[in-house]
Amino acid sequence: MRVLVLHAHPVAESYNGFLHGLIVERLKAKGHDVDDCNLYAEDFDPRLTREERLAYHDIGPNIEPVKGYVERVQAAEALVMSYPVWNFGYPAILKGFFDRVFLPGVSFKMADGKVKPCLHNIRKVGVVTTYGGSRLRAVLVGDPPRKSVNRVLRAIVKPAAPFTYLAHYDMNRSTDETRQRFITKVGEAMDAF
Ligand SMILES: Cc1cc2nc3c(=O)[nH]c(=O)nc-3n(C[C@H](O)[C@H](O)[C@H](O)COP(=O)(O)O)c2cc1C
C-alpha cells in the first residue's frame, strides 16, 4: 500500500522519534510504499493564513498554498500517524496540518451547508501515540485524543476503514520494560499493517 506517515515531534532522539523510525522501517520492510512526512523536519508551517481563511471554500484555488501536501494526502491509500499527546490533543504542528490541508474539496465537501467527508482514498489508519498521564486520567476527561482519531478521523476516511490506535499511557512513570513492550507492539502492528 502507499502509506503516508505523518510524524510530529521536535526531537528526533525522543521516544516518539524512535517510534517514528521504527514505523517507517517496518512498513518499508513489508514492501509498503512509504511517504514519510516528518512535519518538524519539513518545517511545516501550521498557521492558516488570512488569505487561506478567505479562500477556504474556493475549491481549487484553496489548495494552492499547500498543493504539495494535498497531493501527498490524495496519493495515499493508508495513513499512519505518530505523535505525543499534548494538552489532550494533537501537537499544534499536526493540528495545523489538518487545518491547512484537510480542506473543502480535499477531505470534505459542502452540500446544502452540510459537511460530506470525502477522504475515501484512505482505507486504513494506524495511530501510535504516547500520553504523559495515566489511562485513568485520560478517561476522566473523556480521552479527547482517542476520540479525535476513532470518531472524528474515522468519519472522514473511507467508511469502515480499519483503525488501529496504539497508545503508551503513563509515560511519566514508564520503565524500560513498558517502553520496550510498547515498541514490540508497534513493530508487530506495522508488520501486520
Ligand atoms: C507541551 C506538552 C503538553 C503535554 N500535555 C499532556 C497532556 O495533556 N496529557 C498527557 O497525558 N500528557 C501530556 N504531556 C506529556 C507527553 O504526552 C509526554 O511528554 C510524551 O508522551 C512523552 O513522549 P516523548 O518523550 O517522545 O516526548 C505533555 C507534554 C508536553 C511537552
Ligand as a Chemical Component Dictionary entry (heavy atoms), coordinates in Angstrom:
data_LIG
# 
_chem_comp.id                   LIG 
_chem_comp.type                 NON-POLYMER 
_chem_comp.pdbx_formal_charge   0 
_chem_comp.three_letter_code    LIG 
# 
loop_
_chem_comp_atom.comp_id 
_chem_comp_atom.atom_id 
_chem_comp_atom.alt_atom_id 
_chem_comp_atom.type_symbol 
_chem_comp_atom.charge 
_chem_comp_atom.model_Cartn_x 
_chem_comp_atom.model_Cartn_y 
_chem_comp_atom.model_Cartn_z 
_chem_comp_atom.pdbx_ordinal 
LIG C1  C1  C 0 3.582  20.662 25.665 1  
LIG C2  C2  C 0 3.230  19.371 26.342 2  
LIG C3  C3  C 0 1.910  19.120 26.689 3  
LIG C4  C4  C 0 1.549  17.888 27.263 4  
LIG N1  N1  N 0 0.243  17.649 27.559 5  
LIG C5  C5  C 0 -0.115 16.419 28.020 6  
LIG C6  C6  C 0 -1.483 16.105 28.241 7  
LIG O1  O1  O 0 -2.387 16.927 28.067 8  
LIG N2  N2  N 0 -1.793 14.859 28.689 9  
LIG C7  C7  C 0 -0.854 13.914 28.902 10 
LIG O2  O2  O 0 -1.199 12.786 29.267 11 
LIG N3  N3  N 0 0.462  14.186 28.689 12 
LIG C8  C8  C 0 0.852  15.412 28.256 13 
LIG N4  N4  N 0 2.155  15.684 28.006 14 
LIG C9  C9  C 0 3.153  14.625 28.227 15 
LIG C10 C10 C 0 3.551  14.000 26.898 16 
LIG O3  O3  O 0 2.499  13.259 26.353 17 
LIG C11 C11 C 0 4.793  13.134 27.091 18 
LIG O4  O4  O 0 5.852  14.024 27.399 19 
LIG C12 C12 C 0 5.158  12.345 25.871 20 
LIG O5  O5  O 0 4.154  11.412 25.608 21 
LIG C13 C13 C 0 6.476  11.632 26.069 22 
LIG O6  O6  O 0 6.997  11.243 24.822 23 
LIG P1  P1  P 0 8.389  11.837 24.283 24 
LIG O7  O7  O 0 9.414  11.502 25.332 25 
LIG O8  O8  O 0 8.625  11.140 22.972 26 
LIG O9  O9  O 0 8.215  13.328 24.123 27 
LIG C14 C14 C 0 2.550  16.920 27.500 28 
LIG C15 C15 C 0 3.895  17.215 27.186 29 
LIG C16 C16 C 0 4.223  18.409 26.618 30 
LIG C17 C17 C 0 5.681  18.694 26.263 31 
# 
loop_
_chem_comp_bond.comp_id 
_chem_comp_bond.atom_id_1 
_chem_comp_bond.atom_id_2 
_chem_comp_bond.value_order 
_chem_comp_bond.pdbx_ordinal 
LIG C1  C2  SING 1  
LIG C2  C3  SING 2  
LIG C2  C16 DOUB 3  
LIG C3  C4  DOUB 4  
LIG C4  N1  SING 5  
LIG C4  C14 SING 6  
LIG N1  C5  DOUB 7  
LIG C5  C6  SING 8  
LIG C5  C8  SING 9  
LIG C6  O1  DOUB 10 
LIG C6  N2  SING 11 
LIG N2  C7  SING 12 
LIG C7  O2  DOUB 13 
LIG C7  N3  SING 14 
LIG N3  C8  DOUB 15 
LIG C8  N4  SING 16 
LIG N4  C9  SING 17 
LIG N4  C14 SING 18 
LIG C9  C10 SING 19 
LIG C10 O3  SING 20 
LIG C10 C11 SING 21 
LIG C11 O4  SING 22 
LIG C11 C12 SING 23 
LIG C12 O5  SING 24 
LIG C12 C13 SING 25 
LIG C13 O6  SING 26 
LIG O6  P1  SING 27 
LIG P1  O7  DOUB 28 
LIG P1  O8  SING 29 
LIG P1  O9  SING 30 
LIG C14 C15 DOUB 31 
LIG C15 C16 SING 32 
LIG C16 C17 SING 33 
# 
